[in-house]
Amino acid sequence: MRLLSKTNHVRVLLGVVALPIPASVAAQQQNAPDPSIVVNGVPATDATAAATAPGPEIKGVISARNGDRIKVTGTDGTSTVVAISEATKVKAAAGLFGATRAKLSTDALLNGLPVTVKTMQPAGGAPDGVLLASQVTFRRGDFKTATMIRNATDQRFEEQTAATAALRGRLGDIDKYNIKNTINVHFDTGKAELSEEAKANLCATASSAGATENALLLVVGYTDATGSEDFNQGLSEKRAGRVINYLQQACGWKPYRMLTPTGMAEADPLASNDTEEGKAQNRRVAVNVLVSKSVDGL
């Protein structure tokens, strides 16, 4: 009998606890699901829902794009992969201090476009190392240049004037050039950072080459004999990339006037790698000013 009495008492208490909740409140609770609750263990499909913490602001050039992911490479050669979505705000700035802004779609994020990206990341960090872009901004002038690069054909630079169209018709053998000038910028052992002297020389070269209407730049990276073959190959490519970025972003050299860069590791040394002086000469990036033989002198 006591057992029966306790059971009935429990049932009465449960009923009393349930009574104060109005039916309207209960309906509201059912109709307003908590977005933080995942039903039946199914993960949220919208990646942005997990982006609860502000991420770093990233500045650089879009060096690659694959679907909803872009790679942004900074002036120091560091690359960051960022995910974009329909929620990403894309804006183009124009006018003094970028005061006027136009909203665009993510289709405007083209290779070669200098951008500033505001990011978000899942609380605790992104497990795959990919940040989420909340906003991407760039200058309209840079967008026009990137669009011109995208519309170029056969890797040839393309100007939007009748005079340049005629010039392209005379580029029969664009792979055959006259070297008008070559400068070398040098690096510390195992490093790819540009010195202040190197930066000044690069901008001076860009300014001088820019005065030649048909000039292109070819950038080639090298190392000394220190380190393994694989390490030196990667280092030579990183040095070339660092020079490319600085020429375009700091010196104003147009991307469509740049031939594909390359890294040559320790090949083609300028001096013997048996001495420290020789190694110092070989740790370099060569910037070659070229003019196609078919138009040189026109």
Residue, then its C-alpha position, 0 to 999 in steps of 0.5 A: m500500500r505504501l508503494l502505491s501511495k508513493t506512486n500516486h504522489v509522484r504522479v500528482l507532483l508531476g501534474v502540478v509542475a506541468l500546470p503553470i505552463p500556459a498552452s500559448v507559451a508551450a506552443q511558442q516554445q515548440n514553434a521557435p526552435d533553438p538554432s544551437i540544437v542539432v536534432n538527431g545528431v545531424p550536423a548543421t549544413d551551413a558552415t557559417a553557422a559555426a563561425t562564431a569567433p572573429g578571424p584575422e583580416i587578410k590582405g593580399v592577391i587572389s592567387a587561386r580559386n577552386g569553387d567556393r574557396i580562394k587562396v590569398t597570397g600576401t606580400d610576404g609570400t604567405s598563402t591563406v585559404v578562405a571559404i566564401s559563400e552566398a553570405t559573403k559580402v563583396k564590395a568594390a571601393a572607388g573614389l577618394f579613400g574608397a568612399t563609394r562602394a558597389k556590392l557585387s557577387t562572389d563571381a567578382l573574386l578573380n585570380g590576380l585581384p588584390v583584396t582585403v578579407k574579413t574572416m570568421q572562424p569556428a570557436g576553437g579554430a577551424p579544424d581544416g585550417v580554412l577561414l570563412a570570409s564574411q566580407v571581401t573588399f577591393r578597388r575598382g581599378d584592380f578589378k578592371t585589371a583582373t578582368m582583363i587578365r581573365n579575358a586574355t587568351d593564350q597567356r598573352f597580355e591584352e590591352q583594350t585599345a585598337a593600338t594594342a590589338a594591332l600590336r598583338g597581331r605582330l607577336g608571331d613568336i612571343d616566346k622569343y625575346n630580346i633581354k633589355n636589362t636584368i637586375n638581381v636582388h639577393f637574399d640571406t641563406g634559407k630566407a625569402e624576405l626582401s631587404e629595403e635595398a631590394k625593394a627600392n631596386l625592384c620599384a626602380t626597375a618597374s618604373s624604368a621598364g614601364a617606360t618601354e611600351n612593349a616590355l614584359l618582366l620575367v622573374v626567376g628565383y635561385t638558391d645557393a648549394t646549401g640545403s637539399e634539392d627539394f628544399n632549394q626548389g621550393l625556396s627558389e619558387k618562394r623567392a620568385g613569388r615574393v618578388i612578383n607580389y612586391l612588383q605588382q602590389a608595391c611597385g604598380w607593375k601590371p600582372y598582364r605584363m608579367l611572364t610566368p615566373t619560375g624557380m631554378a633552385e641552384a642551377d645557373p650559378l653566377a659564382s662558385n658555391d665553394t665560397e661564402e662570397g659566391k654563395a651570396q651572389n647565387r642567392r638571388v632572384a633575377v628580374n629580366v626586362l624583355v621585349s619580343k623580337s617581333v616588336d622590338g624597335l617599333 
